[in-house]
Amino acid sequence: MAYAYARKLDPQTGDWTYSAATTFAQADSPALELVKRILRTLRGSSLLDPQMGVDWQKVDPLGTQAQATTESVLRAALDPLVRRGAIADLVFRVEVDSRAGRVLYEVDFTDVRARQRRTASGSA
């Protein structure tokens, strides 16, 4: 049982998922849903909070610093959740696919209130 109610996001599309009863599916970890939402948002595109999201414009997947820059922009995007105490102990794994011109990433973190490790992943 989650400590708070949050709608579950489809990791591929970012859409809310539905249960068999055609109601919104409940997420196991509200912190994971916040992390997924932040990682899917381009910094500056949210009218309510222009500082929310990942600044992908700083990442050049073909550049020599792509791995370090990707970790840096991911850490900056998630920093508000860390400062609020919602998540902790972030571990980043970044793989650069220079042939495809993209980066693949995975973020492991602790959902502080649930006291559980969670993982979010994606590509850019």
Beta strands, then each sheet from edge to edge (+ up, - down):
strand 1: 87-97
strand 2: 102-111
strand 3: 116-123
sheet 1: 1+ 2- 3+
end
